[in-house]
Amino acid sequence: MRKSKFTDSQIMAMLKQAKSGIPIQDICRDNGVSTAMFYRWRSKYGGMDTSMVKRLKELERENALLKKMYAEEKLKNEIVTDALEKKW
């Protein structure tokens, strides 16, 4: 997954500016962000604070690691069952 050039606190600051009434186009232009990215952040992080965003990212990393581990173990299991099924 690609690393964002914006920190969690910067993203949250942009979302708070939008809640305070500053036009979204102005926020995006000042920070060099597309409006599509801003709306994506708003749908993903809306209503969260910075600590919750950090926890979410930590859980996403852990989930990706667990999925990778599961895929590796499943592959090993398939190799073993294929080897045992063959008649020598």
C-alpha positions as a Markdown table, in Angstrom:
| # | Residue | x | y | z |
|---|---|---|---|---|
| 1 | Met | 0.0 | 0.0 | 0.0 |
| 2 | Arg | 1.3 | 3.4 | -0.9 |
| 3 | Lys | 2.3 | 5.8 | 1.9 |
| 4 | Ser | 0.5 | 9.1 | 2.1 |
| 5 | Lys | 2.5 | 12.2 | 2.0 |
| 6 | Phe | 0.1 | 13.7 | 4.6 |
| 7 | Thr | 0.2 | 12.8 | 8.3 |
| 8 | Asp | -2.9 | 11.8 | 10.2 |
| 9 | Ser | -2.9 | 15.2 | 12.0 |
| 10 | Gln | -2.7 | 17.1 | 8.7 |
| 11 | Ile | -5.7 | 15.1 | 7.3 |
| 12 | Met | -7.7 | 15.7 | 10.5 |
| 13 | Ala | -6.8 | 19.4 | 10.4 |
| 14 | Met | -8.2 | 19.7 | 6.8 |
| 15 | Leu | -11.4 | 17.9 | 7.8 |
| 16 | Lys | -11.8 | 20.2 | 10.8 |
| 17 | Gln | -11.4 | 23.2 | 8.5 |
| 18 | Ala | -14.2 | 21.9 | 6.3 |
| 19 | Lys | -16.4 | 21.5 | 9.3 |
| 20 | Ser | -15.7 | 25.1 | 10.3 |
| 21 | Gly | -17.2 | 26.3 | 7.1 |
| 22 | Ile | -14.1 | 27.0 | 4.9 |
| 23 | Pro | -14.9 | 26.0 | 1.2 |
| 24 | Ile | -13.5 | 22.6 | 0.3 |
| 25 | Gln | -12.0 | 23.9 | -2.9 |
| 26 | Asp | -9.9 | 26.4 | -1.0 |
| 27 | Ile | -8.7 | 23.8 | 1.5 |
| 28 | Cys | -7.7 | 21.5 | -1.3 |
| 29 | Arg | -5.9 | 24.2 | -3.3 |
| 30 | Asp | -4.0 | 25.4 | -0.2 |
| 31 | Asn | -2.8 | 21.9 | 0.7 |
| 32 | Gly | -2.3 | 20.6 | -2.8 |
| 33 | Val | -4.9 | 17.9 | -2.6 |
| 34 | Ser | -7.6 | 16.9 | -5.1 |
| 35 | Thr | -11.2 | 17.3 | -4.1 |
| 36 | Ala | -11.7 | 13.5 | -4.8 |
| 37 | Met | -9.0 | 12.7 | -2.3 |
| 38 | Phe | -10.5 | 15.1 | 0.3 |
| 39 | Tyr | -13.9 | 13.4 | -0.1 |
| 40 | Arg | -12.4 | 10.0 | 0.2 |
| 41 | Trp | -10.7 | 11.0 | 3.5 |
| 42 | Arg | -13.9 | 12.5 | 4.7 |
| 43 | Ser | -15.8 | 9.3 | 4.0 |
| 44 | Lys | -13.1 | 7.2 | 5.7 |
| 45 | Tyr | -12.1 | 9.4 | 8.6 |
| 46 | Gly | -15.2 | 11.5 | 9.2 |
| 47 | Gly | -16.1 | 11.7 | 12.9 |
| 48 | Met | -12.7 | 10.3 | 14.1 |
| 49 | Asp | -10.0 | 12.0 | 16.0 |
| 50 | Thr | -6.3 | 11.5 | 15.5 |
| 51 | Ser | -5.8 | 8.7 | 17.9 |
| 52 | Met | -8.7 | 6.7 | 16.3 |
| 53 | Val | -7.1 | 7.2 | 12.9 |
| 54 | Lys | -3.7 | 5.9 | 14.1 |
| 55 | Arg | -5.5 | 2.8 | 15.6 |
| 56 | Leu | -7.3 | 2.2 | 12.4 |
| 57 | Lys | -4.1 | 2.3 | 10.4 |
| 58 | Glu | -2.5 | 0.0 | 12.9 |
| 59 | Leu | -5.4 | -2.5 | 12.6 |
| 60 | Glu | -5.2 | -2.3 | 8.8 |
| 61 | Arg | -1.5 | -3.2 | 8.9 |
| 62 | Glu | -2.1 | -6.1 | 11.3 |
| 63 | Asn | -5.0 | -7.4 | 9.1 |
| 64 | Ala | -2.8 | -7.3 | 6.0 |
| 65 | Leu | -0.1 | -9.3 | 7.8 |
| 66 | Leu | -2.6 | -11.9 | 9.0 |
| 67 | Lys | -4.0 | -12.3 | 5.5 |
| 68 | Lys | -0.5 | -12.9 | 4.2 |
| 69 | Met | 0.2 | -15.5 | 6.9 |
| 70 | Tyr | -3.1 | -17.3 | 6.1 |
| 71 | Ala | -2.4 | -17.4 | 2.4 |
| 72 | Glu | 1.1 | -18.9 | 3.0 |
| 73 | Glu | -0.2 | -21.5 | 5.4 |
| 74 | Lys | -3.0 | -22.4 | 3.0 |
| 75 | Leu | -0.5 | -22.9 | 0.2 |
| 76 | Lys | 1.7 | -25.1 | 2.4 |
| 77 | Asn | -1.4 | -27.2 | 3.3 |
| 78 | Glu | -2.4 | -27.6 | -0.4 |
| 79 | Ile | 1.2 | -28.7 | -1.3 |
| 80 | Val | 1.2 | -31.3 | 1.5 |
| 81 | Thr | -2.3 | -32.7 | 0.6 |
| 82 | Asp | -1.3 | -32.9 | -3.0 |
| 83 | Ala | 1.9 | -34.8 | -2.1 |
| 84 | Leu | 0.0 | -37.2 | 0.1 |
| 85 | Glu | -2.7 | -38.0 | -2.5 |
| 86 | Lys | -0.3 | -39.1 | -5.2 |
| 87 | Lys | 0.3 | -42.8 | -5.5 |
| 88 | Trp | 4.0 | -43.6 | -5.7 |
